[in-house]
């Protein structure tokens, strides 16, 4: 029975359900998975996660010091890279040294568990910890890259990719990016494994069509209130829509460090009756939010391929997003949703204005668009195509099965080949 250590920066996390799903799929296949988290979960502090690295115990720290002394030759190449090579700043280098020691601590926690492979989700600091532990244990490691961990915060990725047995990533865009920026990495090591969502049955979703003049266009944004999600851009777009006299409301679901700044911006722009910050919304309540919304909108500066868009499209909803990174692999402009030019306020506002006019024409109330049937056919086709796109290409069940098949094939092939290779060396 294969035994894998699976590490995440924080596990479980309400905004990263795919980590739990992958662990459970591997366990369903008969593998033993030791789930680990670098820090204690905020969303579920009582979770029975087998290994939580922080806070550290005295026993683990002493054991890590001893391993570092005993296995110093395995650590020297990493230390040399951190201190003397690359373009990372002083702070990133200092953090990498700390994470190297945390890797030794993780090694101590894994000792005696029969771990044959370490996998880490995201390329942030947890990936350096996992890589270090794998070197000290003399076993392979792999990682999954999403969006910001590759495109915005890819510190020391050259080392991580070089030492990884294989690297999973969630979009073709990411794979091209890795190949262009790290040409020394063997192409066959980079594998696209898409995320996915459940597809609700047709009778479980809202089928509302059209907008009467008295009913506002409802915009929904879902995501952590963090600068990279760029919710301020959406709020400013709402101010532009209000100045045009568009009848709308915008609700933003999610919590985070930007809440106070966004609330101040909403008040300053006089949008307190049009834009609402809902805070964190439990996943079980998200279905009703999607059903109530006319348009699900994303304004991020960087993304992988967001689950939010998949979930909305699976429910046959109109989505609007910037044409960045892997998003056009999900949202095909004018066919499965609408794309706007990244950073273009004018393009976003025009897009939303066009959708509003189409939805009001769909109900037959817009005197400027008398052809109600044409508008209805166009929007219905987009809604249908969006649902079909997710059903065939971003289906949670199908993509989890592909992930597990590929992962186990790669890992088992490696673990079975190592004893044979050692036997040959021993005979020589």
Secondary structure, DSSP 8 states (H G I E B T S, - for coil): --EEEEEEEESS-TT-HHHHHHHHHHHHTT-EEEEEEEE--SS-TT---SEE-SS--HHHHHHHHHHHHHTHHHHHHHHHHHHHSSS--HHHHHHHHHHHHHHHHHHHHHTTS---EEEEESSSHHHHHHHHHHHHHT-EEEEEE-SHHHHT--TTHHHHHHH-SEEEES-HHHHHHHHHH-TTS-GGGEEE----B----GGGS-------TTS-EEEEEES---GGG-HHHHHHHHHHHHHTT--EEEEEEB-STTHHHHHHHHHHTT-TTTEEEEE---GGGHHHHHHH-SEEE---SS-SS-HHHHHHHHTT-EEEEES-TTGGGT--BTTTBEEE-TT-HHHHHHHHHHHHHHHHHHTT--TT---HHHHHHHHHHHHHHHHHHHHHHSBHHHHHHHHHHHHHHHHHHHHHHHHHHHHHHHH-
